[in-house]
Amino acid sequence: MTDKTPQKISIIIADDHEIVRQGLITFLELQEDIEVVAEASDGLKAIEKTQKFRPDIILMDLEMPKMDGIEATRQIGSQFPETKIIILTSFATDDKIIPAIKAGASGYELKDVSPAQLVEAIRETSKGQT
């Protein structure tokens, strides 16, 4: 008989605001089935960290320096189609969300989402739902 420990959902948080990243890390690390494996402060670093860690999910901000979240999503989606991307943004307008979905994001949540809703979105996305 083997003891099978369920694999944790691996996450990269890509956001240019350190306080946002730290808040998300603090909360997500309390979840038994979620592990934050890296963080990135811009789109280029998000791609680099994805190459290194191959996460299940990336929480991606849209507005970041060096490369925005839409272009980073597009590049990650083409190189690592198994990695799912949830856009986590404060922009609720179609001109921001639709390009992100077209770039390959699995879905989006607004930054004022409740912690429970964000965890549920992560879990559902990890199962292949949008």
C-alpha positions, -999 to +999 in steps of 0.1 A: +000+000+000+015+034-010+007+067+006-003+090-022+000+126-012-020+148-036+001+171-057-003+207-048-014+233-074+018+252-082+013+290-087+034+319-100+022+354-090+030+380-116+023+415-105+044+447-104+032+456-069+052+438-042+024+444-016-001+426-039+023+397-044+031+393-007-005+395+003-014+368-022+015+346-012+006+349+025-030+339+018-024+312-008+003+295+013-024+288+040-042+265+015-032+229+019-035+222-019-018+253-032+019+262-034+034+295-046+066+285-064+077+319-077+068+355-081+075+380-109+073+417-111+069+421-149+059+400-179+095+391-189+102+377-155+069+358-156+080+341-188+115+333-172+099+319-141+075+298-161+104+283-180+121+274-148+092+262-126+065+251-151+036+260-128+001+248-131-013+283-129-001+319-132-020+348-115-011+375-141-016+412-137-023+431-169-004+464-164+033+457-157+066+472-168+088+458-195+061+435-209+024+437-201+003+407-190-014+403-224+019+398-242+033+376-214+001+355-216+004+351-253+040+340-251+035+317-222+005+301-238+024+294-270+055+279-252+038+262-222+002+254-232-002+232-201+002+263-178-031+280-172-033+317-167-058+336-146-058+374-152-060+392-118-067+428-125-084+459-113-097+466-149-132+454-155-135+468-190-138+447-221-110+465-239-086+450-213-103+416-206-111+405-241-075+408-254-063+388-224-088+360-231-079+360-268-042+359-258-049+326-240-060+333-205-083+307-189-102+334-172-100+365-150-108+378-116-109+414-103-085+422-076-113+429-052-124+392-054-129+375-021-101+352-010-125+322-011-136+331-047-100+333-058-091+299-043-121+284-060-111+299-093-076+285-089-090+250-081-115+250-109-089+263-134-064+236-123-091+210-133-093+225-167-124+247-163-126+283-172 
